[in-house]
């Protein structure tokens, strides 16, 4: 069993930056593909970014490419999402998730992820 706890959310103005953290306990996440998803009110949860366990390769949704960066610190069992040039449409609850079966593929489907954090709110005002 793994527990994921996100932190770092908050309210910023458009153009600002935030860094989210996802701390894992119970299992070592360095062997898992990790991902960030977000869910805005009235919308489905969507893939934002992912990082592959084997080589640290990263993947991004087109809407955040070149603005968001995900990384991991295996020694701290923590994954990060650095968000820059934030836009009002980035407003959502952000979740980290662990895929223990993904292997070489970072998957964008929510059903692929077995463990989820509780989410952290990000609000971007114009």
N, C-alpha and C positions, 0 to 999 in steps of 0.2 A: 504494500500500500504506500502511496506517495501523497504527501500534502504539499500543495502549491499555494504560496501566499504572495499576492501582488501588492506593490506599494508604489508611491510616487505620483499618483494621479493628483489632479487639482484643476484650478481655473486659471487660464491664461488668455491674453489677448492674441488676436490673429498675428501671425508672424513670430510668435514666441516659441519656446522650447520646453520640453519636459523629458525626463528620463524615468521610465518605469522599470521596476525590478520585480523579478519573480524568484523567490527563494523556495527551494525544495527541501523537504525533509522526508525521512522514511525510506527513500530510495535514492540512489545516485543517478542523477539525470544525465551524466556525461555519456551514458549508453543509449540515450533516447533522443529521437528527433523532437525538438521543441518548437512551439509555434505561438504566435499572438493572434488573437481574434478580437473583433469588436462588435458591439451591438448597439445601434442607435434606437431610440424609441420608435416602435412601430415597424422596425425592420428586422430582417433575419441576421443572425450572427454571421459575420464574414471574416474570411482569412485576411490577415494583414501582413504577416511576415513569419518566416520559419528558418530554422537553422538545423543542419544535418549533424548528427552526432559524430559521424566517422571522420569528417574532414573540416567541419565548420562552414561548409558552403551555405550561403544564405539565399533566400527567395523572398520576393516581395510582390504584393498586389500592385497593379499599375498605378493605382490612386495614391500610393505612398512612396513609390520608387523615387530615389534621389532625395527624399526628405527624411525617411525613417531608416534606422540602422539597428539590426539586432545582433547581439553578441552573447557569448557565454563565458563564465568564469568557472571552470570545473572545480577548482580548488575550493570555491565558495558555494558550489552547487547552486549557482544563480544564473539566470538569464536576464538580459536587459533589452529594453527597446528605447533607443534614443530617438526622440521625435523633434524635428526642427521645422521651421516655416509652417507652423500649424495653421490650419484653416478652420472656419466654423463647421464645415462638413466633417471634420475629424472628431467632433463631439460624439462621445459614446462611452459605454462601459467597456473597458479593455480587459481581456482575459488571457492568461497564459495557459497552455495545455501541453501535455506530454503524450507522445505516441510511442508505446513500448513495442509495437510490432512493425513499425514503418520501414525498418531496414535502410535501404539506400534512397528511398523516396520520401521527400517531405511532402506530405499530403495537405490539401487545402480543404478537405471535407471534414466538418465537425465530427462526423460519426467515426472518424479514424482515431480520435483521441480519447484515451481512457481516463486521464486525470485532468482535472480543471481546477483553477483557482477560483476565488470568490468574486473576482473582478474589482477593478478600480475605476472610478469615474474620471473622465477627462472632459472638460468643458472649455471650448474655445469661443470667445466672444469677438464680434466684429468691431 
